[in-house]
């Protein structure tokens, strides 16, 4: 699973939808076209792109906290909380995360569950300080005994930085990691995934860009993500592995606003059970149970 924060299917808008304004090879080379609100479903060679409802029958703009709990735990967290909430999980959903997160499910089946992201030293210092405000994914790992990778794991080829290439860690956190091409990072992720029953990689910079942050890095982030995703889809073992690329809400696909959107979340499936996942997932709450149904 590759989780990409804040990416929906938007209008065919060459001014404010970056997928149309700049082009995105992952869509164009895989499907021959880019999804939009008037043509949300695409498929070619058993690879599927389709919309997933992120509103979950709750008023307001979808948010990351409740959206991600809905994805990784298979429950309607927004309805449970009574509103969309984020960016972090709502306090009353933490017991649900502890009991129902997808990592725990695989571990309970004695199948190795792995979070391929690494965290910098400042993150571990934050945890040691006693602070507990964590994202849904990191909290799921912490509550399930799934290892949180460090910079050492990056150097060993066992993890990726959350921005793919290591460059931002070097510039912003003063690391001296080897900068890798996004294609190399993609192949590293495929190798990691081949050793595990379930592997998750999370990319959140799209949501930052959608909120109007780090715009000076837009081209680099956008192109790195495109090359990374295209390589993963093109080079994965389609007959043995299953891939789902999913998101929690719309945002990045409409740069005319700096808030989230009501657009459906973008989802792509490829590999062995791609069709089954595409047919079984209509909203965020379907993602976990459908993965479990076909991929355990």
N, C-alpha and C positions, 0 to 999 in steps of 0.2 A: 504494500500500500504506500502510495505517495500522497500525503495530505498537503494541499496548497491552500493557504489561508486567504479568504476573501476574493474568490474568483467566481463570477457568475457568467451566464450566457446573456449577452446584452443586445442592444439594437445594432443593426447594420449601419454603423455610424463611423464615417471616416474622419471625423473631427475629434470625437471623445472616446471611442472604443479603440484602445491600442492594438487589438488584434486585427482590426481593419486598417487603422492608420499606418501601422508599421509592417503589417504582415507577420505571420507566425508559422514557421515552417512545419511545426508539429501538426498543425491542422492541414496545411496546404499539401505537404508531401504524403501524409497518411491518408487523408480523406479527399483531397483535391479541392477543398473549400473550407470556409470558416463557419462555425455554427453561429446563429443569431436567433432572435426571438421569433422570426417568421419561419425559421428552419432549424429547430433545436436538436433534432436527431439526425445523426450521420452514422453510416457504417460502411466499412470496406474491408474485405479480406478478414472477416470475423473480428474486427476491432470496432468498438462502438463508442460513440459520443452521444450523451443524452442529458436532459435536465433532471435535477432532483429538487423537490420542493423544500425550501429552507424556512418557510413561514410557519409551518406546523400548526395551522389553525389558531394562531395567536396574533393579536394585533401588534403593530409596531415593526420596526426594522429588526431583522434577525441579528443576533450578536454571537460573538465567538464562544463565550462561556457556555451558554445553553446549547448552542449549535454543536460544539465539539463533544459535549457530554452525550448529546443525542446520537452522534455518529459512533463514538467509541463504546457506548454502553447500550445502545439499542432501545432507548426510552425517549419519550417526548419530554425533554428536560424543561423546555419553555412552558409547556402546559403544567408540569409538576410545580415549577416555581411560581407560575402565574403571570409571567412576562418573559420577554427576551432579556437576557442579561449577559454582560461581559465587560472586559475581555476574559476575566478569570472565572472559574466555576463558582456558582452560588453556593453558599455555605451548606445549605440543606441537601445539596446533591453530592457532597463528599462521601457519605456512606454508600451511595449508589455507585460512585466511581470505584470505591474499594471492593465492592461485591461483584459488579457487572462489567468492568472494563475488559476489552478484548484481549489484552495481554494475559489477564488472569485466566480467561477461558482456555487459551492455548496451554498455559502452564498446568492447569488442572488436568489436561489430557496428556501430560508429559511430553508435550511438543515444545520445542524451543522457541520462545518469543523474544524478539530483539528490536530495540530501538536504535536505529543507525545514526542518529544525531549525536554529536559530541557537544559538551558544554565547557566553557572556559573556566579558569580558576575563580574568577569573580562570582560565578554562579554558585560554586561550592562554598565559597566564603559566605555568601548570602544565606545558604541553608544552615551553615554552622553557627551563624549569628542568632539562630532561633526563629527567623522569619519563615513563614509557611505559605506565602502567596505564590502559588505555582500554577502553570498552565495545566490544562486537562491531561495532556500527554505526559508531562514530567511527573504530575501527581499520580497518574495511573501507574507509571513505572515504580515510583517510590512506594506506593501502597501494595504493589504486587511482587516486589523483590526483583524487578528487572533492572539490570545494571544501567547506570547513567554514565555514558562514556566520557573520557577526558581527552586532553590533547595528546596524551601518550597513545591512545587508541587510533587517533588520526595518523600519527607517525607510523603505526604498525599496519595501516591500511584497513583497520577494523571499524572505522567510523568516518563520517563526513561532517564538516562544519555546516551550519544551517544555511549558509549562503553559497554552498557548492564548491567554490574554488579555493578557499582558504585566504583569499586576498584581503577581505575586510578584517579578518582576525589580525592579520599582520599590520594593517594600517591603523586600526582602532584599538587593538589590545596589545600591540607591541610583541606579537609572536613572530617567530622566524620560520614559519612553515613553508614547505615547497608549494608554490602556487601551481595548481593542476588545471588542466583544461576541463571544461564541463563534460566533455565526452569521456575523459579519463575517470572523472568522478562517477559518471553513470555506470561505467563498466565495473568500477569498484563496488557500487551498490548492488549490481546484479550478482557479483561474486559473493558478497555478504549474504544476500537473500537466498542463494543456493545452499547455504549451510544452515538455514533455519526453517521452522514450520511456518512462522509468521514474522515478517519484517516490516517495520514502519520507518519511513523517512518523512520529515516535516519541513516545509518551506514556508516561511511567514513574511518574507519581504514584500510579496505582492500586496498584502494588506497595508503595509506601511506606505507603499507607493500610492495605493488607492486613497489613503488619508492625506495625501499631499506631502508626505515626508520624504526625505532622502531623494528628492527629485534629481539632484545633480548626479546620482548614480543610476538613473533610470535605464539608460541604454545598456550599460554593463549587466545589470540585474536581469533585464528583460531578455537579452540575447543569451546569457548564460543559462537561464531557465529553459529557453527554447531548445538549445542544443542538448541540454541534459535530458529533457523529456523525450526528444526525438530519438536519441541514442538508446535510452532505456526501452522504448517501445520497439524500435527497429531491431535491436540485438538480443532481446530476451528470448528465452526458449519457449516458444508459443505452445508447444505440445506438452510441456511438463509443468510450466508455471502459470500462475494467474496474477494479473496486475489490475489494480484499481487506482485510478487517480481521482481524488475527490476534494471537495471544498465544503466549507461550512455556511457560506452566504455570499451574496454578490457584493462587489465593491470596485475592484480593479477594472472591470469591464466598462465602467462609466466614470471617466475622469472629469466630467462636468460638475460633479459633486464630491465633497470630501467625506461623505458619510457612507454607510452601507446602503445597499439597494434591496428592492423587493424581487429582484430577478432570481430565477432558479439557479441553483449551484451547478457549476460545470462538473461533469463526471465522464471519465473515459475508462473503459475496460478492455483488456486484451488478454490473449492466452487461452489456456485450457477451458476455463469456465466463464469466458467473457460474455457469451450470449446469456447464460443463466443469470449472471449478475445484472446485466442490462435489463432483463425481463423482470427481475425480482425487486428492483430498487425504484421506488417512486418518491420517497422522501428520506430525510436524514436518518430517521429511526430504522429504516430497512437495511442500512448498510451493514451493520454488524451481524444481524441474524442471517442475512443472505450470504455473507462471506462464510460464516460458520456452517451453513447448510451445505455448501459446495466445496469448501476449502479446508476441511478438517479430516 
